[in-house]
Amino acid sequence: MTAHMEKPASDAAGEQPAPTDSAASMIAAFGGVRGMIDMTVPGLVFVIAFTISHSTWTSAMTAGGVALAFAIVRIARRETLQHALGGFLGVALAGWIAVKSGKAENFYAFGMFLSGGYALAYLISILVRWPIIGVVLGPALGENFTWRQNPGRYAAYRKATWVWFVMFVLRIVIQIPIYWTGNVTALGIAKVALGVPPFLVVCYITWLIMSKAPPPVKPDDEDATTGSAVGEGAPLVEQRDERREGRVAD
């Protein structure tokens, strides 16, 4: 898939193609496929262990052990502590909640709560005109936050952020009804199904959106691109709103 994703959006004369490393950068910026696997596999191990042992404590310890093994491998490979410990800490907290409550389904409650938090954060970022996808991908693609002075790229990042928001909402909508049934096996299967596959699909849709956006402006070229924009340093999307409000007032 990556090979196809890395093709330029257009070869038309006068058009600058999207960065050839954009697909890989997008996936890596969100923890990569391996990061998603590290978060998904312990959940699968938990449900398998619970199906066999019917013990919340045993299942939590088994899943925690797998997450710890993943973390040790990442540390041994000198990967960032964020990636090495993030997955383990999440699984450890989920296991603690399940054991403390005595309900195996609560192992997945933390993940649902986290998805809800992500959905809220993505929605707020859109409303305040700092879409999270732009905040994350801008530095990863070498444009930093110059996309805020580029209406086309701002709109693309905003649209992509909506896509991620929908993914997180769907996770909650699908998992909550299963959670209330107390069916740990079904909840574990849903957790796995809603992990890596949707992540890859959303990354691909994000790439499609960004491949059709205007080319990024590097920070060194920002002055030449923004020129004599009204209100030095103000985003063009906000400048247009200000001009429109001025016309209405007149």
C-alpha positions in Angstrom: 0.0 0.0 0.0 2.8 2.4 0.9 4.2 2.1 -2.6 1.0 3.4 -4.1 0.5 6.0 -1.4 3.8 7.5 -2.2 3.0 8.4 -5.8 2.7 12.1 -6.6 -0.9 13.4 -6.7 -0.4 14.9 -10.2 2.3 15.2 -12.8 0.6 18.1 -14.6 2.9 20.9 -15.7 3.3 23.7 -13.1 2.1 21.5 -10.3 4.5 20.6 -7.5 3.9 17.0 -6.4 3.1 16.1 -2.8 6.2 15.1 -0.7 7.1 11.5 -1.7 7.6 10.6 2.0 4.3 11.8 3.1 2.6 8.4 3.6 5.4 7.0 5.7 5.6 10.3 7.7 2.0 10.2 8.4 2.0 6.6 9.7 5.2 7.2 11.7 3.8 10.5 13.2 1.0 8.5 14.8 3.1 5.8 16.3 3.4 3.6 13.2 1.9 0.3 12.5 4.1 -1.3 15.1 2.8 1.1 17.7 -0.7 0.1 16.9 0.2 -3.6 17.1 1.8 -3.0 20.5 -1.4 -1.5 21.7 -3.7 -4.1 20.0 -1.9 -7.5 20.8 -2.1 -7.2 24.6 -5.9 -6.7 24.3 -6.1 -9.9 22.2 -3.9 -11.8 24.7 -6.1 -10.6 27.5 -9.3 -12.0 25.9 -7.6 -15.3 25.0 -6.2 -15.7 28.6 -9.6 -14.8 30.1 -11.4 -17.3 27.8 -9.0 -20.0 29.1 -8.7 -19.1 32.7 -11.8 -17.0 33.5 -9.6 -15.1 35.8 -9.3 -11.3 35.5 -6.1 -11.2 37.5 -4.4 -13.9 35.4 -5.6 -12.3 32.1 -4.4 -8.9 33.2 -0.9 -10.2 34.2 -0.6 -12.1 31.0 -1.5 -9.1 28.9 0.8 -6.9 31.0 3.7 -9.3 30.5 3.3 -9.2 26.7 3.2 -5.4 26.8 6.3 -5.3 29.0 8.1 -7.6 26.6 7.3 -5.2 23.7 8.6 -2.3 25.8 11.9 -4.1 26.6 12.4 -4.9 22.9 11.8 -1.3 22.0 14.3 -0.1 24.7 16.9 -2.6 23.5 16.5 -1.2 20.0 17.1 2.3 21.4 13.7 3.5 20.3 12.1 6.5 22.0 10.8 6.1 25.6 7.4 7.4 24.4 6.9 4.5 22.1 8.6 2.0 24.4 6.7 2.8 27.5 3.4 4.3 26.2 1.9 1.0 25.3 3.0 -0.8 28.5 1.7 2.0 30.8 -1.7 1.9 29.0 -2.0 -1.8 29.3 -0.8 -1.7 32.9 -3.5 0.9 33.8 -6.2 -1.0 32.0 -5.2 -4.2 33.8 -5.2 -2.4 37.2 -8.7 -1.1 36.5 -10.0 -4.5 35.6 -8.5 -6.2 38.6 -9.5 -3.5 41.0 -13.1 -3.6 39.8 -13.3 -7.3 39.5 -14.8 -7.0 36.0 -12.8 -8.3 33.0 -14.7 -6.0 30.6 -13.2 -3.0 32.4 -9.8 -3.9 30.8 -11.2 -2.2 27.7 -12.9 0.7 29.5 -9.7 2.7 29.6 -9.3 2.4 25.8 -12.9 3.6 25.2 -12.3 6.5 27.6 -9.1 7.4 25.7 -10.9 7.2 22.4 -13.5 9.6 23.8 -10.8 12.0 24.9 -9.1 11.9 21.5 -12.4 12.6 19.8 -13.0 15.6 22.0 -9.5 16.9 21.5 -9.8 16.6 17.7 -13.1 18.3 17.7 -11.8 21.2 19.8 -8.7 21.6 17.6 -11.0 22.0 14.6 -13.2 24.6 16.4 -10.1 26.7 17.5 -8.6 26.5 14.0 -5.6 24.4 15.0 -6.5 21.0 13.5 -4.5 18.3 15.2 -3.5 16.6 12.0 -1.7 19.8 10.9 -0.1 20.2 14.3 1.3 16.7 14.1 2.1 16.4 10.4 3.3 20.0 9.8 6.6 19.5 11.6 6.9 15.9 10.3 6.6 17.1 6.7 9.1 20.0 7.3 6.5 22.8 6.9 6.0 23.4 10.7 3.0 25.6 11.0 3.3 27.5 7.7 0.1 25.7 6.6 -1.8 28.2 8.7 -0.9 30.9 6.1 -2.0 28.6 3.3 -5.8 28.4 3.0 -5.7 25.3 0.8 -3.5 23.3 3.2 -5.4 24.6 6.2 -8.6 23.3 4.7 -7.0 19.9 3.9 -5.7 19.5 7.4 -9.1 20.4 8.8 -10.8 17.9 6.6 -8.3 15.2 7.6 -8.8 16.0 11.3 -12.6 15.4 10.8 -11.8 11.9 9.4 -9.8 11.0 12.5 -12.5 12.4 14.7 -15.0 10.1 13.0 -12.8 7.1 13.5 -12.6 7.7 17.3 -16.3 8.3 17.5 -17.0 5.0 15.7 -14.8 3.2 18.1 -16.9 4.4 21.0 -20.2 3.9 19.3 -19.4 0.3 18.5 -17.7 -0.7 21.7 -20.0 0.8 24.3 -23.0 -1.3 23.6 -20.8 -4.4 23.7 -19.3 -3.3 26.9 -22.7 -3.0 28.6 -23.4 -6.7 27.6 -20.4 -7.8 29.6 -19.3 -10.0 26.7 -15.5 -9.9 27.2 -14.8 -12.0 24.1 -16.8 -9.8 21.8 -15.3 -6.7 23.3 -11.8 -8.1 22.7 -12.6 -8.9 19.1 -14.0 -5.5 18.6 -10.9 -3.9 20.1 -8.7 -5.7 17.7 -10.9 -5.1 14.7 -11.0 -1.4 15.5 -7.3 -1.1 15.9 -4.8 -1.5 13.0 -7.3 -1.8 10.1 -9.1 1.5 10.6 -5.8 3.2 11.5 -4.4 2.2 8.1 -7.5 3.2 6.3 -7.6 6.7 8.0 -3.9 7.2 7.2 -4.6 6.4 3.6 -7.6 8.8 3.4 -5.4 11.5 5.1 -2.8 11.0 2.5 -5.4 11.2 -0.3 -6.6 14.5 1.2 -3.2 16.0 1.6 -2.0 14.8 -1.9 -4.7 17.1 -3.4 -3.8 20.1 -1.3 -1.4 22.8 -2.4 2.3 22.0 -1.8 3.7 22.7 1.6 5.7 25.9 2.2 9.0 25.4 4.0 9.7 27.8 6.9 12.6 29.4 4.9 10.1 30.2 2.1 7.4 31.5 4.4 8.2 35.2 3.9 8.2 35.0 0.1 4.9 33.0 0.2 2.9 35.2 2.6 4.3 38.5 1.2 2.4 41.4 2.4 -0.4 39.5 4.1 -2.7 41.7 6.2 -1.8 41.5 9.9 1.7 40.1 10.0 1.8 36.5 10.9 -2.0 36.1 11.0 -3.4 33.0 9.2 -4.9 33.8 5.8 -8.1 31.9 6.7 -8.5 34.3 9.6 -7.6 37.3 7.5 -10.4 36.5 5.1 -12.9 36.2 7.9 -11.8 39.6 9.2 -12.1 41.2 5.8 -15.6 39.7 5.3 -16.7 41.0 8.7 -15.4 44.4 7.8 -17.5 44.4 4.6 -20.6 43.4 6.6 -20.0 46.2 9.1 -19.6 48.8 6.3 
